[in-house]
Amino acid sequence: MADLRPGLESAGLALVALALLLTAPPPRIDARMPETVRYIDVDAGLETVLSDPGAGQPLAYRSIERPETTGWLVWDDVPIAQDGPPPAISTSGPFSATLWFNGVRIGEKGQPGATPADETAGPIDSLFAVPARLIEPDGNQLVMRLSSHRAGYTPYSLVQSLFVMPYSSETRRSVRYYLPLVILGAGLVALALAFALRSRRLGDGRGIWLSVSLAGLTLAGLAEISRAMINYPYDWHQPRQALSLLGLALFGLALLRFAQSRWTATGRLAWIWMGATGLVALTGLLALTGYDAKSAAVTASLISSAVVWIAWRGDGPARAMAVGLAIIPLYALALPSDLIDRGVYALVVGLLALPAIRWPDLLQPVPVAPPEILALQATGRLTRLACPDIVHLTAAGNYTEVHTRAGVTHLDNRNLSALLDLLPDAFVRVHRSHAVNLAYVEALTSEVGSRYQIVLATRTSIPASRREVAGLRERLAGRKA
């Protein structure tokens, strides 16, 4: 029985990462935000907005949708003190805005306009000082006229943040916000290098897919961190998010491809599986709005497919690890915004750290030389056969007939697939009921009705299915070269 410890420890560390994600407090920011704001989805004038205290629809500021022309956001009773450190209004998102505090303009985030030609895209993050002379003991009011014609997409959340906080000369999002991602990113790079070096040492290129997968995740992380490096105009926000989405897609596709190459299936099933998975991911990408939702859907689709593949084709330890891997799509669907900020990076590092350090054979096993002897199992009897003496195999229900060059037929109590897993690569399945040793193939012939026959050195003819013929011809040509 396979030792389940490697897979169980990997899944366990992923669960620890999940617990930390759910319980760790967010970075502490000395800021206050509104419970609700009033939103007026028409291009009313400032005087109209100020004169009507009941105008607009009360809602959470993150629920504001992109206006067709311009809209007005009103935050009543802004909690701002007359004493203490100099206060400021912080706001971010893919929009341009002009801000008034108690009826006096305090700044602009670009230049809002009723049409794209009238608008100048503002920075994605902005901070506006509030002069002390404007602050009242109570009843302070913030008004924003905003527009968003240059986003290039429909944002899930137009106004991403709206705070009162102490003034700072730095308007970019704080690096502290991305500190967990920076630390986890270093772990991803280390893991990618470890898998690449082991692949090179073993001469097994399959592990490169793991490195490519982690490189994609690193790319997504760099796209996220860039917001703390550059306070770019908001019309650059879509390319940045598209780059993050591309990295997540590369992560999922390469991880699925690794799973398929590590725990294989016969025929073209792997490519059909990959195509179907890509179609599901593309459907989610096109059907949803907002890059958080798109990224979550693509990640969930690709990683779920890898989970199912490993659970189907993998051994016991691999299936145990798949339980930990299944956390990622669940987290993506439950907390899509946190997934790309930190969630997926923490879960992947937690899942792969132990396989890379403590159990390297779980993902990148040392190649084992194919056996020279096949031990056939039959009721009450075990027969040892030299693999080069086996000519072909034929499925017989749940059993398999093993035909030797001496003309003797043995019966094994395992199915054809189970025996092929034990035999060298020279043994190829050519039909759902037949497999041959390529060393004994003399000819491949076609007959009427697109039927194919394999002629063996023992003068035996074996049927070949049409879907296997192309691959068989390549293998035969390679052996003759």
C-alpha positions, -999 to 999 in steps of 0.1 A, spaced: 0 0 0 13 34 -9 26 56 19 0 84 22 21 106 44 36 128 16 2 137 2 -14 141 37 13 164 49 11 185 18 -27 188 21 -23 195 58 1 224 52 -24 238 27 -51 237 53 -28 255 77 -23 282 51 -61 284 47 -66 288 84 -40 317 85 -57 334 56 -91 332 73 -79 343 107 -50 367 101 -60 403 106 -57 426 76 -30 454 76 -40 480 101 -49 513 86 -59 543 106 -89 551 84 -127 555 86 -151 548 58 -188 555 52 -214 529 59 -235 543 31 -233 572 7 -259 589 -15 -255 583 -52 -271 605 -79 -268 588 -113 -275 619 -134 -253 649 -143 -268 673 -118 -250 705 -109 -232 711 -76 -257 736 -64 -286 710 -70 -267 684 -51 -259 707 -22 -294 721 -19 -312 688 -17 -301 667 13 -324 639 3 -313 635 -33 -299 602 -45 -300 566 -36 -284 554 -3 -260 525 -9 -226 511 -1 -199 530 -20 -185 497 -35 -219 491 -51 -218 522 -73 -220 513 -109 -202 531 -137 -224 561 -148 -233 566 -185 -222 602 -183 -213 615 -149 -226 608 -114 -225 623 -79 -214 606 -47 -223 623 -14 -209 613 19 -229 630 47 -215 634 83 -179 626 74 -162 616 107 -134 641 107 -119 658 138 -108 695 140 -78 685 161 -53 657 157 -31 650 127 -39 668 93 -67 648 77 -71 637 41 -96 620 19 -83 588 2 -101 573 -27 -92 548 -55 -107 531 -85 -110 533 -123 -127 567 -124 -120 605 -126 -134 629 -100 -136 663 -86 -140 666 -48 -157 692 -27 -156 693 11 -183 714 27 -189 730 -7 -153 740 -13 -133 722 -40 -103 704 -25 -89 686 -55 -93 666 -87 -86 630 -96 -80 636 -133 -109 655 -149 -144 640 -150 -165 646 -181 -198 637 -197 -181 621 -227 -148 603 -233 -135 634 -251 -143 656 -220 -126 633 -195 -90 631 -185 -82 598 -168 -71 603 -132 -46 583 -112 -58 550 -98 -51 561 -62 -56 596 -49 -52 615 -16 -66 650 -9 -57 671 21 -86 687 39 -78 722 51 -85 727 88 -105 759 81 -131 738 63 -138 713 91 -169 718 111 -176 703 145 -202 680 129 -223 677 97 -192 676 74 -200 667 38 -179 653 9 -192 655 -26 -176 638 -56 -185 643 -93 -172 613 -111 -170 596 -145 -154 565 -160 -153 564 -198 -118 551 -202 -118 519 -181 -121 497 -211 -143 472 -192 -172 472 -167 -156 473 -132 -170 450 -105 -164 479 -81 -160 514 -95 -151 531 -62 -126 507 -46 -119 527 -15 -131 558 2 -115 568 36 -107 596 59 -72 591 71 -41 611 83 -25 630 54 6 616 37 26 629 8 26 593 -7 -5 587 -28 3 552 -40 -12 522 -23 11 512 7 37 485 2 25 471 35 -7 461 18 13 438 -4 39 427 21 24 391 24 25 388 -13 61 400 -15 72 373 10 51 346 -7 65 357 -41 100 350 -29 88 315 -19 73 309 -53 106 319 -70 125 295 -47 101 266 -55 102 273 -92 140 271 -92 140 240 -70 117 221 -94 137 233 -124 170 221 -109 156 187 -100 142 183 -135 176 190 -149 193 166 -125 169 138 -132 167 144 -169 129 145 -167 114 175 -184 79 170 -168 89 191 -138 95 221 -160 57 224 -162 57 230 -124 83 258 -128 62 273 -157 31 272 -135 49 290 -106 63 315 -131 28 323 -142 18 328 -106 48 351 -100 38 371 -130 3 376 -116 18 387 -82 42 412 -99 12 427 -117 -6 431 -83 25 446 -66 30 471 -94 2 493 -79 24 500 -50 53 510 -73 35 532 -98 4 554 -93 -6 549 -129 -36 566 -147 -67 545 -142 -70 536 -179 -38 515 -174 -57 495 -148 -72 471 -174 -38 461 -189 -25 455 -154 -54 433 -145 -52 415 -178 -15 407 -171 -25 393 -137 -53 372 -154 -28 360 -179 -4 349 -151 -32 330 -133 -43 313 -166 -7 302 -172 -5 289 -137 -36 268 -140 -28 255 -176 7 245 -168 -3 229 -135 -29 208 -153 -4 199 -180 21 188 -153 -6 166 -137 -13 150 -171 23 143 -178 30 130 -142 -1 108 -140 -7 98 -176 -36 84 -196 -36 65 -229 -44 80 -263 -55 115 -268 -76 118 -237 -52 143 -221 -55 168 -250 -93 164 -252 -94 170 -214 -73 201 -218 -95 214 -246 -127 209 -226 -112 226 -196 -100 255 -217 -135 259 -231 -151 260 -196 -125 286 -185 -131 307 -216 -169 306 -209 -164 320 -174 -140 346 -187 -165 359 -213 -196 356 -191 -185 375 -160 -177 412 -155 -149 425 -134 -114 411 -134 -117 397 -99 -146 375 -110 -129 366 -143 -97 357 -125 -115 336 -99 -135 318 -126 -105 309 -148 -84 298 -118 -113 277 -103 -119 260 -137 -83 251 -144 -74 240 -109 -106 220 -105 -98 202 -137 -63 193 -123 -78 181 -90 -102 158 -108 -74 145 -131 -51 137 -101 -79 121 -82 -86 99 -112 -52 90 -124 -30 95 -94 -20 71 -66 -29 73 -29 -4 101 -20 -14 121 -51 -51 119 -42 -44 130 -7 -25 161 -21 -54 167 -44 -76 174 -14 -53 203 -5 -53 215 -41 -91 215 -41 -90 244 -15 -78 268 -42 -110 267 -65 -132 268 -34 -113 299 -21 -115 315 -55 -153 312 -56 -158 323 -20 -132 352 -18 -123 362 -54 -108 396 -44 -85 381 -17 -75 352 -41 -54 375 -63 -42 397 -34 -27 369 -14 -49 337 -12 -36 317 -42 0 324 -34 -3 313 2 -21 281 -7 3 271 -34 34 277 -13 17 257 15 8 229 -9 41 226 -27 67 234 0 68 199 16 68 180 -18 98 202 -28 118 199 4 107 167 23 90 145 -3 105 153 -37 95 119 -52 58 128 -48 59 152 -78 93 144 -94 102 107 -88 135 93 -97 132 75 -130 130 37 -126 145 14 -152 117 -7 -169 116 -42 -155 132 -70 -175 109 -95 -159 71 -94 -157 56 -115 -129 23 -129 -142 -4 -136 -116 -29 -163 -120 -50 -182 -95 -26 -202 -74 4 -196 -97 30 -169 -104 49 -171 -136 80 -150 -144 84 -139 -181 112 -119 -197 97 -88 -212 115 -91 -245 99 -125 -249 64 -110 -249 50 -104 -284 15 -90 -277 -13 -89 -251 -50 -93 -255 -78 -82 -231 -100 -111 -220 -127 -94 -198 -110 -86 -165 -81 -108 -174 -53 -105 -200 -38 -130 -224 0 -127 -227 14 -142 -259 51 -151 -261 74 -156 -291 75 -193 -282 38 -195 -291 28 -200 -254 -3 -180 -241 -4 -171 -204 -34 -157 -185 -30 -129 -160 -57 -120 -135 -52 -82 -141 -67 -61 -169 -47 -48 -199 -42 -13 -185 -27 -26 -153 -2 -47 -171 8 -19 -195 16 2 -165 42 -24 -155 58 -29 -190 85 -9 -207 76 19 -233 81 -6 -261 47 -20 -253 20 2 -270 -18 -1 -268 -31 -2 -304 -67 -11 -298 -89 -12 -267 -83 -49 -265 -48 -52 -279 -12 -41 -271 19 -50 -290 57 -51 -284 70 -27 -311 101 -49 -315 79 -76 -331 59 -53 -355 68 -61 -391 41 -41 -410 11 -19 -406 -15 -24 -434 -48 -8 -443 -78 -25 -456 -112 -16 -471 -133 5 -448 -104 23 -431 -95 -9 -412 -59 -14 -401 -39 -45 -392 -6 -50 -376 15 -79 -388 38 -94 -362 70 -114 -366 51 -144 -354 28 -140 -385 0 -130 -362 -23 -101 -373 -36 -77 -347 -63 -50 -354 -54 -14 -348 -79 14 -341 -79 44 -364 -72 68 -335 -40 50 -326 -26 46 -361 -10 81 -364 9 77 -331 18 41 -340 33 52 -373 54 79 -356 67 53 -330 75 28 -358 93 54 -379 113 65 -348 124 29 -342 135 25 -378 154 58 -378 
